[in-house]
Amino acid sequence: MSVALVTGSAGAIGAAIGRALAAAGHHVIGADLRPDPAAPWRTVVARLDDPAEAAAALADAAADGPVTTLVNNAGVYLARDFLTTTPEEFDAVLGANVRSAFFCAQHAARALIAAGTPGTIVNIASVSGRTGSADAAYGASKGAVIALTKSLATALAPHRITVNAVAPGLIDSDMSRRIPADRQRAYRSRIPLGRFGRPEEVAAVVAALAGDAGSYLTGSVVDVNGGLW
């Protein structure tokens, strides 16, 4: 039995991704800082920006079978402008959003290569990584996720491991609800489709990338943003 590991599985987008992958026939394992007793899958509790904990989480998930699909969805949002962001806040955002993706991908890829098994990695980026953001640390972290995706796609293609990213725009989720209300209204007014996206709309794209539809895609960034640029 092969396993799809979804990090940040307790949040709205992570849970939607888990459900979509399960519906597509994957055996889903979640990973998060906190357990989710309502989830229909087992959750590994780990701080994934710590390389040792990331390695332990991958090993724990692999107890159910080889992890052939990894979705790096874990992350945090910081509503803080460039001039007031502290070094500690910057490190926390880069840790949660970039270090976790880097080390989870590294450990997953090592196991796949050792087994000679193809696999798929999907990183969750953001429109902020494409266009920039007033929340500079967050925008920088998501830009780094996009660059990491392209670098890993090049490095892992010889091993039959595809690496792609999904860059959501404003999605109705626990993270977007932390954006100040006035900025939410301003963002919504700029979205050509006139609304925030749904977690399920992001999840559907992830499931496609993890399935046969994504078999010849690698190094790609799929924008799920309602036309927001």
Residue pairs with C-beta under 8 A, 6 or more apart in sequence:
1 27
1 64
1 65
2 26
2 27
2 65
2 66
2 67
2 68
2 69
3 26
3 27
3 28
3 29
3 61
3 62
3 64
3 65
3 66
3 67
3 68
3 69
4 18
4 21
4 26
4 27
4 28
4 29
4 67
4 68
4 69
4 70
4 71
4 210
5 28
5 29
5 30
5 31
5 44
5 57
5 58
5 61
5 67
5 69
5 70
5 71
5 104
5 108
6 14
6 17
6 18
6 21
6 28
6 29
6 30
6 31
6 71
6 73
7 14
7 30
7 31
7 32
7 48
7 57
7 70
7 71
7 72
7 73
7 74
7 100
7 104
8 14
8 31
8 32
8 73
8 74
8 75
8 124
9 15
9 17
9 18
9 28
9 30
9 31
9 32
9 36
9 39
9 41
9 43
9 73
10 30
10 32
10 33
10 34
10 35
10 36
10 39
10 43
11 32
11 73
11 173
11 174
11 175
12 171
12 172
12 173
12 174
12 175
12 199
13 73
13 124
13 168
13 171
13 173
13 175
13 199
13 202
13 203
14 30
14 32
14 71
14 73
14 74
15 36
15 39
15 199
16 198
16 199
16 200
16 202
16 203
17 71
17 73
17 199
17 202
17 203
17 206
17 207
18 28
18 30
18 39
18 40
18 41
19 40
19 200
19 203
20 200
20 203
20 204
20 206
20 207
21 28
21 69
21 71
21 203
21 206
21 207
21 210
22 28
22 40
22 41
23 207
24 207
24 210
24 211
26 69
26 210
27 64
27 65
28 41
29 41
29 42
29 43
29 44
29 60
29 61
29 64
29 67
30 36
30 39
30 41
30 42
30 43
30 44
31 43
31 44
31 45
31 46
31 48
31 57
31 61
31 74
31 104
32 43
32 44
32 45
32 46
32 74
33 45
33 46
33 47
34 45
35 43
35 45
36 43
42 64
44 57
44 60
44 61
46 53
46 54
46 56
46 57
46 60
47 53
48 54
48 57
48 74
48 96
48 99
48 100
48 103
48 104
49 95
49 96
49 99
49 100
49 103
50 103
51 99
51 103
54 100
54 103
54 104
54 106
54 107
55 103
55 107
57 104
58 67
58 104
58 107
58 108
58 111
59 107
61 67
62 111
66 111
66 112
66 115
66 117
67 108
67 111
67 112
67 119
68 112
68 117
68 118
68 119
68 120
69 119
69 120
69 121
69 122
69 210
70 104
70 105
70 108
70 119
70 120
70 121
70 122
71 121
71 122
71 124
71 206
71 210
72 100
72 101
72 104
72 105
72 121
72 122
72 123
72 124
72 145
73 124
74 96
74 97
74 100
74 101
74 104
75 96
75 97
75 100
75 124
75 141
75 175
76 92
76 93
76 96
76 97
76 175
77 135
77 138
77 175
77 176
77 178
77 179
78 85
78 89
78 92
78 93
78 135
78 137
78 138
79 135
79 178
79 179
79 180
79 183
80 89
80 135
80 137
81 134
81 135
81 136
82 134
82 136
82 137
85 136
85 137
89 137
90 137
93 137
93 138
93 141
94 137
94 140
94 141
94 144
96 141
97 138
97 141
97 142
97 144
97 145
98 141
98 144
98 145
98 148
101 123
101 145
101 148
102 148
105 121
105 123
105 148
105 152
105 163
108 119
108 121
109 119
109 121
109 152
109 156
109 159
109 161
112 118
112 119
112 159
112 161
113 159
113 161
118 159
118 160
118 161
119 160
119 161
119 162
120 161
120 162
120 163
120 164
120 209
120 210
120 214
121 152
121 156
121 161
121 162
121 163
121 164
122 163
122 164
122 165
122 166
122 206
122 209
122 210
123 145
123 148
123 149
123 163
123 164
123 165
123 166
124 145
124 165
124 166
124 168
124 202
124 206
125 142
125 145
125 146
125 149
125 165
125 166
125 167
125 168
125 221
126 138
126 139
126 142
126 145
126 167
126 168
126 169
127 167
127 168
127 169
127 170
127 223
127 225
127 228
127 229
128 135
128 138
128 139
128 142
128 143
129 139
129 141
129 142
129 143
129 144
129 145
129 146
129 167
130 143
130 146
130 167
130 221
130 223
130 229
131 139
131 229
132 139
133 139
133 142
142 167
145 165
146 165
146 167
146 221
149 163
149 164
149 165
149 219
149 221
150 219
152 163
153 162
153 163
153 164
153 218
153 219
154 219
156 162
156 163
157 218
162 209
162 214
162 215
162 217
162 218
163 218
163 219
164 209
164 214
164 217
164 218
164 219
164 220
164 221
164 222
165 220
165 221
165 222
166 202
166 205
166 206
166 209
166 221
166 222
166 224
167 221
167 222
167 223
167 224
167 225
168 197
168 202
168 224
168 225
169 191
169 196
169 197
169 223
169 224
169 225
169 226
169 228
170 176
170 179
170 184
170 187
170 188
170 191
170 196
170 197
170 225
170 226
170 228
171 196
171 197
171 198
171 199
171 201
171 202
171 224
172 196
172 197
172 198
172 199
173 199
176 184
176 196
179 187
187 228
188 194
188 195
188 196
190 228
191 225
191 226
191 227
191 228
192 226
192 227
192 228
193 226
193 227
194 226
195 226
196 226
197 224
197 225
197 226
201 224
202 224
205 222
205 224
208 214
209 217
209 222
